[in-house]
């Protein structure tokens, strides 16, 4: 599984929204911005994506095309956390 996870994880970092989603998630967790419901939904989306990635990497032939479906999920988590950060900025 370790060899299988490198390729899809690298693809998600390079071509999808994984890096911005994780950066916004870390900033929201550190600052506590946004409502509890939006933080819970964004965390649930990322947890589901991590589970899907781990389950998909059990396949001996883990191709990137199997993980393209995570792009909208990562985008939603990124947008939830980004809007929470924007709302939490002092004016």
NORGITA-V322496 format. One record per residue. RES is the residue in one small letter. PHI is phi in degrees with one decimal (999 if undefined). PSI is psi in whole degrees, 0 to 359 (none if undefined). D_FIRST is the distance of its C-alpha to the first C-alpha in Angstrom with 2 decimals. Layout:
RES/PHI/PSI/D_FIRST
RES/PHI/PSI/D_FIRST
//
This chain:
x/999/327/0.00
x/-63.0/318/3.81
x/-69.7/327/5.49
x/-72.5/332/4.95
x/-80.6/338/6.10
x/-63.8/316/8.93
x/-67.9/308/10.81
x/-64.9/324/11.30
x/-66.7/319/11.94
x/-63.0/321/14.33
x/-63.8/316/15.93
x/-65.8/326/16.58
x/-72.7/320/18.05
x/-80.6/316/20.19
x/-112.5/345/21.41
x/-113.4/199/21.13
x/-100.4/22/22.45
x/-68.1/314/19.65
x/-63.5/310/21.54
x/-64.7/325/24.91
x/-65.6/318/23.59
x/-70.6/324/22.03
x/-65.9/316/25.21
x/-67.4/322/27.47
x/-62.7/318/25.60
x/-65.7/320/26.04
x/-66.7/320/29.68
x/-68.3/319/30.44
x/-64.6/323/29.00
x/-73.0/318/31.05
x/-90.1/336/34.21
x/74.7/21/34.19
x/-72.1/159/35.51
x/83.6/170/35.65
x/-79.5/160/36.15
x/-64.5/326/34.08
x/-66.6/316/33.36
x/-68.6/324/31.97
x/-65.0/322/29.81
x/-67.5/319/28.48
x/-66.5/314/27.78
x/-62.4/318/26.01
x/-65.3/322/23.84
x/-65.7/320/23.11
x/-63.0/316/22.17
x/-68.6/324/19.68
x/-66.7/319/18.25
x/-62.8/318/18.03
x/-63.0/320/16.33
x/-66.2/320/13.67
x/-65.4/319/13.20
x/-62.7/318/13.25
x/-63.8/314/10.62
x/-64.8/318/8.19
x/-67.3/320/9.50
x/-67.4/331/9.46
x/-78.7/352/5.86
x/-70.0/337/5.83
x/-66.0/131/8.19
x/-64.3/339/7.90
x/-118.0/77/10.20
x/-84.2/98/9.31
x/-94.6/155/12.77
x/-64.3/331/14.55
x/-65.4/338/17.19
x/-74.4/343/15.19
x/-109.7/3/15.08
x/-65.1/333/18.75
x/-66.4/347/19.85
x/-79.3/346/18.69
x/-59.5/311/21.45
x/-63.8/326/24.33
x/-65.1/315/22.60
x/-66.5/323/21.99
x/-64.3/318/25.54
x/-63.6/317/27.03
x/-64.0/319/25.45
x/-62.9/314/26.69
x/-65.8/319/30.13
x/-59.5/314/30.54
x/-73.2/324/29.85
x/-65.6/317/31.88
x/-68.3/327/34.85
x/-64.2/321/34.64
x/-67.3/318/34.89
x/-64.4/318/37.78
x/-66.1/331/39.60
x/-86.1/355/39.27
x/-69.8/140/40.81
x/-72.6/142/44.34
x/-89.7/none/47.01
//
